[in-house]
Structures are given as structure tokens and as C-alpha cells.
């Protein structure tokens, strides 16, 4: 979906931020993802199933950096097409495959994997949706395989935060407390080995610079300032993030099947 066809009044928050030029949409930014990768301890030749792989950027980075083989699952057909072009351009067609599929039906993907990676995916699902996806993840992991996740945390006021977030990001986002995230994983048979929580600074200038770099940050700010529909939505989201800055955070977890 292009900026020209995107309805900024109804588009999801991540679509609006992507339209502004933001590439890193995880609540804990690059720092949190790096910690996940340290816990993973990827080895060359191991297999990774990435959920909602979008344009393939993280799959490409994983394959280049660690020599792993990645299967990405992506529902949006335009994103699948773009990801495949990016993978061909990177010369990684022997290491990465992007499948057009639904994260609610992981049983359609053959085989089991050493790792499943999901960042900012489960937060956007209802409690039954979370449970179904987690059960599918458990079934896709080899015995002893690791599930690596990166999600939004609600330290307190879960219901209040869910209501106000849904209004500004146009998705029924349901962040959980640390205890409830762990409970959801363990209910699905995934034993949490490592977890870490910290503040959520997705739209703070210092975090944007850290994640995107100076040049891209300037481009993002320019898009926000010069496009009123984008600016309106971004300011609405930032207002809620600021309102609940003491309650909202991120959580990363490494769980074993």
C-alpha cells in the first residue's frame, strides 16, 4: 500500500509510522532486539521461522550476520513481493524464503525450526489469538528450540491502556504485564528462560536517532512535519505513549519448547 492510497484516518499505527519512513517499529528498538539475539546464540546453518516478516529486512540481516536459514511468513501480498525482491538483490535466495501465509495457521508450514522469532506481533492479538499463535509456535519448534519475542508491556492499568491504544493505533492492541506474558507462554508449553523489561520510547527523538540514524531521522521528521494526516496520527500516538510513560514499556523473552 502506497502513501497515496493509504487512508491515514483508519490505517494502523505501524502503517502510519512506516509511511513516515520509520523502519524500526519494535517497542524496545534495536537495543532490545540485540539482547534477544545474544540469548539466541545463533549458529550457522540453524533454522529460523520469522513471523510477519514484512519486507524481509530482518531476515536478510539474520542470514548475513549469523549464516542461518530463514523462513519468513507474511500475510500481505505486496510485502511478500517486495521482500522477495530485496532477498534477490541481497543474493540470499539460498538462505531465505518468504512464504505468503497466516501466522494463525503455522501448521501449513512444513517442518520444525531451531528458533521462532516474533517482534511486536502478539501484542496486537486478542487473548484467544495470542493463545492460538503461541500453540502454533510451540508445534513449530524442535525439542529444545527457542522462541524469541519482543512485545509491548503494560506494567499497570492494562485495560485502560488497551482502550486508549486501540483508539489511536486503530488495532485492538492488548499489551500484558510481565507476569501475564510469562503465564501465556507457559500455558502454551513454552518455558521462559530469559526476560527483560524496560521503558518504551518508540517515538522519543533520542530512540529514533539510535534506531534509524541521523539522516533517516531527519527524513522521518520532515515527513511528519510536512504531511498533516501523518502528523495528526503520530501526535495522537505520542500523546498516549507520554500519558502512560510510567506504565508502558517493552518486554523481551526467550522461551524454550
Secondary structure, DSSP 8 states (H G I E B T S, - for coil): --TTT--TTTS-HHHHHHHHT-----TTHHHHHHHHHHHHT--TT-EEEEES-TTSHHHHHHHHHH--EEEEEE--HHHHHHHHHHHHHHT-TTTEEEEE--TT-GGGS-S-EEEEEEES-GGGS-HHHHHHHHHHHHHHEEEEEEEEEEEEEESS-HHHHHHHHHHHHSS----B-HHHHHHHHHHTT-EEEEEEEEE--TT-HHHHHHHH-HHHHHHHHHHHHH-HHHHHHHHHHHHHHHHTTTTEEEEEEEEE-
